[in-house]
Amino acid sequence: MPERLMRAMDHQHYYLQYLLYAVALKKYLALRLTGFDYDRHCGGVIYLFLRGVRSGETTGVFTHRPSITEIDEVENIFRQNHTAIG
């Protein structure tokens, strides 16, 4: 993945953003889909940096599929903090 794209992801904290959205999506789908399975129903994240997208090239496109372990770890952080506050 190009270095400028990775720097933009780091600088804007997009990693944290997509992990938070992934946790919310997992929780929502678990409520809405009978037999929800993260590995089967979630494909990952895509960020398009429109100024970096070029026809016929892969520039400006970030993709990643967080593992269920990563998602569960973030979710556990919220559970622990909620318990400590409540």
Contacts in CASP RR format, 6 or more apart in sequence:
PFRMAT RR
TARGET T0000
AUTHOR 0000-0000-0000
METHOD contacts of the structure
MODEL  1
MPERLMRAMDHQHYYLQYLLYAVALKKYLALRLTGFDYDRHCGGVIYLFL
RGVRSGETTGVFTHRPSITEIDEVENIFRQNHTAIG
1 62 0 8 1.000
2 59 0 8 1.000
2 60 0 8 1.000
5 49 0 8 1.000
5 59 0 8 1.000
5 60 0 8 1.000
5 61 0 8 1.000
5 62 0 8 1.000
8 14 0 8 1.000
8 49 0 8 1.000
9 15 0 8 1.000
9 47 0 8 1.000
9 62 0 8 1.000
14 47 0 8 1.000
14 62 0 8 1.000
18 45 0 8 1.000
18 47 0 8 1.000
18 64 0 8 1.000
18 66 0 8 1.000
19 66 0 8 1.000
19 70 0 8 1.000
19 71 0 8 1.000
19 74 0 8 1.000
20 74 0 8 1.000
21 45 0 8 1.000
22 42 0 8 1.000
22 44 0 8 1.000
22 45 0 8 1.000
22 66 0 8 1.000
22 71 0 8 1.000
22 74 0 8 1.000
23 71 0 8 1.000
23 74 0 8 1.000
23 75 0 8 1.000
23 78 0 8 1.000
25 42 0 8 1.000
26 38 0 8 1.000
26 42 0 8 1.000
26 71 0 8 1.000
26 75 0 8 1.000
27 75 0 8 1.000
29 36 0 8 1.000
29 41 0 8 1.000
29 42 0 8 1.000
30 36 0 8 1.000
33 41 0 8 1.000
38 68 0 8 1.000
38 71 0 8 1.000
39 68 0 8 1.000
42 65 0 8 1.000
43 65 0 8 1.000
44 63 0 8 1.000
44 64 0 8 1.000
44 65 0 8 1.000
44 66 0 8 1.000
45 62 0 8 1.000
45 63 0 8 1.000
45 64 0 8 1.000
45 65 0 8 1.000
45 66 0 8 1.000
46 61 0 8 1.000
46 62 0 8 1.000
46 63 0 8 1.000
47 61 0 8 1.000
47 62 0 8 1.000
47 63 0 8 1.000
48 60 0 8 1.000
48 61 0 8 1.000
49 60 0 8 1.000
49 61 0 8 1.000
49 62 0 8 1.000
50 60 0 8 1.000
52 59 0 8 1.000
52 60 0 8 1.000
53 59 0 8 1.000
53 60 0 8 1.000
53 61 0 8 1.000
54 60 0 8 1.000
END
